[in-house]
Each structure stands twice: as C-alpha cells, then as structure tokens.
C-alpha cells in the first residue's frame, strides 16, 4: 500500500502545482537534447564530409533564410519571424551562457590574466566547433519557424479527422459494432512517432530544404490516423 507522502507528492494540490514545472523541465531538456543532436550532425559533416567546411553550413543557412523571403508573399512577416526565432535560440544558448561575450572579449590582443589566458586558449582551440554550433543553432531557429507555420494546417486536418472519427464511432456503436482499444492506441502512438520522425528529419537534415514538404507529407497521415484513433475510442464521451 502506497504511503500518504507518496500519494501527496503525486496527486492533489502538490501534484497540480508541480506538474507545470515538471513539463517545463522535460520540454527544456528535450529541446537541448535535440539541439545537441543537430550540433553533432553538423560537426560530422563540417569536419569530415564537406570540403567547404563551415562555409557550406553557412550557405545552407543563407538559402533557408532566402526561402523564407520567397514564402513571405503567402505568410506575412515570415522572414522577420524566422530571423527572430533564430536570434532567440542563439541568444538563449550563447548569449545567456556568456559564450558570445567571451568571443567578443577575446577578440583583441590585450594582455590578460592567467585564468583569462587559459579560457581564451581553450576558446580559440575550439573556435571552429563553436562557430559551427552557432550557425547550426540559427539554422534550427529558421526551420522551427517554418514548422510553426504548418501548425494551423495540421490542426485543421486533425480536427476533420476527429470529427469524422467520432461520427464513425457513433455509427458503429449504434449498430452494435466491435470496439478496439489496440487500434486506438496504435493510431495515437503512431501519430507521435511520425511527428517525431518529421521533426528529426526537418531539423537534422544537413542540406537546404523546404520543410513545408514535410508538413505536406505529414498532414494526410495525421488526418487518417486521427480518424482511426477516434473511431475506435472506447470510453463514453
């Protein structure tokens, strides 16, 4: 039998108050893990695959930014939104941690104390990797902005699948049809899996790409799976 302390920590007022902080911490850790994965992919391609090195990654960022300008005729203020998202991610990681200021401080050849000299030598030794991480973070911000623009379409298609699925559920229940919890859960988890795969491809792909095509491919799958999920929802509404 569970103790009162354990139940108090998991339920009730304490659980309600701690739940938002728990989700915030989990979300931040997931974002940081995803950005770290992007850095690793960029480092591999810059240092071992691309002859141009960092210049290739910078050209990919420039091409994706130029694409937001072309798309801007359909999505108002998209270039500004993409730039703001890229700058926000960059500031959150490199300015908030002081890495950006370290580079600006050590840009001149002024005499430094022994600890500062050690830090500067370490910074210079890893300068290329740091610059790759900086450009890669900005590229993630641009692609995240493009993915955010696809959310209304995904929400609309999901709502259509939800409505049609509930109608099919009502018809099946009225006719005495069988329910299937396994189909409901499989459709639900498959939506999560497809969304995760789409995000990984969009953010980790080491080439310039129009991430709208990923949204186009994901949208019908979401609609079909949402319809299947809610058509076999077992609990009473």
N, C-alpha and C positions, 0 to 999 in steps of 0.2 A: 504494500500500500504506500502510495506516494506521501511524502511529508507535507505539512502545511507550508513550510518555507518554499519548497519546490513549486507547489501549485501557486503560491503567491507571486513568485518570480515569473511564472509563465502566463498567468491569467489575471483578470481583474484590472484594477487601476494601474498597477505597476507594469503589467504587460502592455496596456494601451499606451502608456507614456513612453515606454522603451522601444516599442515597435518602430516608430518613425526613425529613431536614431540607428536602430539595427539595419533597416533598409537603406539608410543613407550610407552607413559604413560599408555594407555589402556592395552597393552601387559604385562607390568611390573605388573600392578595391578591384571591381570588375573593369572599370574604366582604366585604371592604372595598369592592370594586367594586359588589357588589350593594347594600350599604347606601348608597353614594353615589347609585346609581340611584334608590333609594327616596327619598332626600332631594330629588333633582331633581324627581321626580314630585310630592312633597308641596309643594315650593316653588311649582311651577307652579299647582297647584290652590289653595293658600292665598292666593297673591298676585294671581292673575288670574281664577280661576273661582268660588270660593266667596265669597259676600258676607259670611259669618260669619268668614272667615279662619281663624285658629288655633283658634277655638272649635269649628269644625266638625271639625278633625282630632282635637281632644281628645275630642269626643263619640264619634268612631269608636273611639278607644282605650277609652273607658269602656264602650261597647257590646260590644266584643270581650272585655273583661275580665268583664263581666257574663255573657256567653255561657259562659265557662269555668266560672263558678259553676253554671250550669244543667246543663252537661255533667258536672260533678263527681259526679253521682249514678251515672254509668256508669264514670268514670275517677277512681279515688281520688286525692286530693291534686292534681288537675289545676290548680285555682286557685293553689295555692301554687307548683306547678312553673312555671306561666305567669308569675307575678309574679317568681319567682327568675330565670327566663330573661331577662325584660325588664330586671331590675335588673343582671344580669350584663353584658348588652350595653351598657347605659348606663354602668356603671362602667368597662368596658373602653375605651370611646371618650372619655367626657367627664371621668371622674374620674382615669383613668390619665394622660391628657394634660394635666390641670390646668385644663381649661375650666370645670368645675364650681366649683372653688375660686376661679377668677378672678371668677366671678359673685358668689360669696359674699363675697369680699374687697372688691369694689367696690360692695357693696350700700349701704354707709353713705356719708356725705358728708365723710369725714375728709380732711384735706389729704394730698396725695400728691406724690411726687417727679415730675419732668418725664417720665421714661420711663414710670412707672406711670400718669400722666395720659394719655399718648398711648395706652397699651394700653386704659385704661378708655374713652376716647372711641371707639376702634375697636370695642370690645366693645359699647358702647351703640348705636353706629351700625348694628351687625349683630345686635342683640339679638333681633329678631323672627325672623330666619332661623335663629339658633342655637336658639331655643325650638322652632321647627318641627322642626329636626333632632333635638332631644332627644325630643320626643313621637313623631316618626316612628321613632326607634330603639327606643323602648319598644314601639310597635305591632308592629314586626318581631319583637321577642322573644316577644310573646304569640302571634303566628301561627306562629313556629317551634316553639313548644311544642305547639301543636295539630297541626302536621305530624309532629312526632316521635311523637305518639300513634298515627299511622296506619302507622308503620313495621312493627309486628308483622303487621298485616293484609296489607301489601304483600309482606312476606317469606313469609308463608304461601301467598299466591296464586302468587308466583314459584316456590316450591318445588313446588307442584302442577303448574304449567306445565313445570318442569324434569323432573319425574318422568314426566309423560305424554309429553313430547317425546322423552326417551331411550327410552321404550318404543316409540314410533312409529319412532324411528331404528333400533332393533334389528329391528323387524318388516320395515322397508324393506330393510335390509342383508341380512337372511336371505332375502328374496325377490328379491334382485338389483336393487333399485330404484336410481334415479339419485340422486346427491348434488348439492347445490347450495351452493357457497360464497357465492354472491351473496345468496341468501335468508338464510343465516346472518348475514352481516354487515349486511344491511339491517335485519333484525329487531333485532339488537343495537344498532345506531346509532339506530334509531327509538325504542327504549326510552329511550336517553339524551336524545334530542330531546324526547320527550313529558314526561319528568321535568323537564327544564329549563324547558319552557313552563309546566308546572303550578306550579313554584316561582316563576317570574316573575309569573304571574297571582295567586298566593296572597299574595305579598309586595308587589307593586306596585299592586294594585287599590285605588283611592282611595275606598273605601266599606266600611262594615261588612259582613262576610261570614262565613259559616260555612265554613271551609276544609275541613271534613270532606267536603263535596260534591265538592271537587276530588279528594280521595282515593278517593271512591266512583267517580268517572268514570275515574280513572287505574288503579284496581285491575284491572278486567277486561281493559283494554288490555295491561297488564303480563303477565297470565296468558296471553293469546293470543300475544303476541309472544315470551314465554319458551318456550312450547310450540313455536312455529315455529322459533325460534333453535336449540334443542337437537335438534329433529327432523332438522335438516339439518347437524348438526355433523359435519365431515368426518374429523377426526383420530381415531385409535384411543384408546379410554379404557383 
